[in-house]
Amino acid sequence: MAKVTFDELLDAGVHFGHLSRKWNPNMAPYIFGEKKGIHIIDLNKTIVKLDEACNAMRQIAKSGKKILFVATKKQAKDIVAEKVSAIGMPFVVERWPGGMLTNFVTIRKAVRKMTSIEKMEADGTAATMSKRERLQMTRTVTKMRKNLGSIADMNRVPAALFVIDVMKEHIAVAEAMRLGIPVFAMVDTNSDPRKIDFAIPANDDATKSISKILDVAIEAIAEGLADRKVDKDKGEEVPATAEKKEDRKPATRKRTPKA
């Protein structure tokens, strides 16, 4: 099982929080103390929460479902794109498309359009178009690849989200909450952990910190994928289990029969 030591987290600067005057009081249980006006995260708590998150992510991966990684901040996007690509999970590192989860049907239409254009380029159909049409099509597909390329193979709403900065990605978190999708996230001292199902108290600004937490999370997912392969070889199937703090699925209104 993916494990990380206290010293590894310390060396990566995972313990550095924000200025104490910018803190969120709900992060108090995860704060060890204050030094030179900066809150210090309790790394023992980080290890516990990271282990809980990894166990849940491993089960999701073992079930064959997808975890969508979201990190659009400059210092995280390249790290996420590189590391998450290696395990075949979808990710969003450019602008979060509004309605990505709550209006997933529309997003899938855009992906199908992108795929259609790529097919036209491959089979030579695009070559029969005018220069102006080809230029417009190229611009369109380039933009689509940038925003949707990593989710092209995601045919359904993901089983969970992994978010790097919950304040910056608040729209993604809100959409996941609305649909009852579990959220895993690095939560810094200026954020509210109550909105997150699996909050990992950690520095979400430093590249070394982000990289270290991601390495552990991705290792856990890779183990889940390996377990799934073994189970498939044995003819077994394992359901996904990711406990949520509360059932966030919207209530369905009962219809009363007409007289």
N, C-alpha and C positions, 0 to 999 in steps of 0.2 A: 504494500500500500504506500502511496505517495506520502512522504514525511518531510518535515523541515525542522531544523534546529533553531534554538533561540539565537545562537551566534550567527547563523546564516541570515536571519532576519535583521539582526543588529547591523551586520556588515553592509546590508543592502539599504539601510536607512529607513526601514519600514516603520520604525518607532517615531519618526518626526511628524508631528501634527502641524496644525496651523497656529497662528498667533492666538494666545489665550483669550484676547478680547473678541475674537471672531468665532469662538466655539459654539457648538450646539449643546445645551445642557443635557440632552438625551444621550450624549456620548460619554457622560460622566462615568458609567460603570467600566468603560474601556480605557480610561485615562489613568496613567500611573502617577503623573505629577506634572510639574511645570519647571522649565529651565530657560532662563533669559527671555521670558515672555512667550515661550513656545510650549505648547502642550506636548507631553511625551506619552505615546500610546503604550499600554501594557502589553508587551509581546507575548506574555503567557496566555493572555486572553485571545490574542491573535491566533496563536497555535491551536487553541481549542476550537475556535470558530472556523478556522481554515480546515481542520480535520473533519468537522461536521459537514462543511460544504463539499469537501472532496468525496466523502462517502456518498452523499446524495448525487453528485455529478457522475460518479462512477456507475451508480445504479441506472441513471438515465441513459448513459452511453451504452450500458450493457443491454438495455431494452431496445436499442436501435433507434432511439429518438434523438432529435437535434437540440443542441444548446446554441443559441444565437449570442455571439459576443458583440458588445456595443462599446466603441471607444473612438469618439470623434475629436478628442483633444490632441493637440499637436504632439505632445511628448509620448502619447500612448499608441497612436494609430499605426505607425510603422511596426512597432513591436508586436501588436496584436495581429496585424496582417501576416507577418512572417511566421509567428508561432502557431497561430490557429490554422493556417493553411496546411500545416504538416499533419494535422489530425482530421482534415476534411470537414470541419465544422463551419457553418456560415458565420459571417461577420459583417458589421457595418462600421466603416472607419471614415466615411465622408459624412455629409449631412444626413441626419435621420429623416427618412421620408415620412411625413405626417400620415398616420393611418396605416403604417407598416403592418401593425398587428390587427387593429380594429377594423381596417378596411383591406384585408389581405387579398381579397378577390381582385381589386383594382391593381394591386402591386403585381399579382400574377399575370394580369393582362399586359402590363408593361414589360415583364420578363419575356412573355411569349412574343411580343413585338420585336424585342431585341434579338431573340433567337431567330425569328423570321428574317430579319435584315442580315444577320450573320450567314444564314443559309443562302441568301441571294448573292452575297459576296463570294461564297464558296463555290456555288454552281455556275457562276458567270453571268447571272441575270442582271446584276448591277452594271456590268460592262455595256449593256444595251441601252442604258439610260443616258440622258443628256448630262453634260458636265455639271450643270447647275443642280440637277436632281441628285447626282452622285455626291456632290459636295455637301448638300443638305443632309443626305442620308448618313454620310460619314460623321458629320457633326453630331447628329442625333444618337447614333450607336456608340460614339466615343463617350458621350455624356452618360448614356445608359450603363455602359460597362463600368464606368467610374463609380456610379451610385448603386448599381444592382448586380454587378458581375459576381460578387461573392455569394449572393443568395439565389443565383440562377437555378440551382438544383434543389432549393428548399420548396417542396411541393405543398407543404402544409405549415400551419402556425407552429413555431418551435415549442418544445416541451418546457424550455426554461430560457432565461436571459442571464448573461454574465456581463455586468456593467462595471466600467472602471471608475467613473465619477458620477455619482447619483444626482448631484446638483446640475451638472452640465447636461446629463441625459435624462432630465426629469420627465420629458414627454414620453420617452421609451418606457420608463418606470411606470408612469401613469397608465399607459396603454396595457402593460402587462398586468397591473393591478385590476384594471377593469375586466380583463378576461380571466383572471384567476391564474395567471401563469407565474410560477415561482421565479423569484429574482435573486440571483447571487450577485454580490457586489463588494468591491473594495470601498469601505466607508471611512472617510477622513474625519477629523475632529470637528469640522464645520458642517457636517451633514446629519440628517435625521435617520438613525438606524431602524426606527419603528416601521418605516415603509418597506423595509427589505426583509425577505424571508430568510435569507442566509447572509447576514452582514459580516464582512471580514474587516475588522478595524485595522486600517493600514494607510500609510502615506500614498495618496493617489496622484501625486504630482511628480515625484522623482522617477526617472526612467529605470533606475536599478531596482527600486521598490516594486514598480509595476511588473518588471521582468521576472523578479523572484516569485511573486505571488502567481503570476501566469504559468511559470514553469511547473509549480506544484499542482495547480489546477489541471493543466494540460496532461501532466503525467497520470493523474487520477482518471481522466477521461480516456486516455490511451489504454490504461489497464482495463477499463470497462469495455472498450471495444475489443480488446484481446480476449476477455472473458466471454464476450458474445460469440466470437468466432469459435471458441472451444465448445460452447453450448450448442451452437448450430451444427457443429460436427457430430455432437452427441444426439442431435435431434430434439434439443430442449429449447424453450423460449421463456425469457424472463420479463415480466411486466415492469414498467417504470415506477419507481417509488421516490417521490420528493415531497416530504411533509411540508405543509404550509402552516403558518401561524394561525391563519383563519381562512375560511372559505370566502374568496373574494369574487366568486362568479356572480354575475348579475342575476337577480331573482327573475324567474319567468312568471309572467302574469297569466293566471288561469282565465280561460274564456268561459263565459256563461252562455249556455245554449239559448238560442232564440226561441221565443214562445211560438 
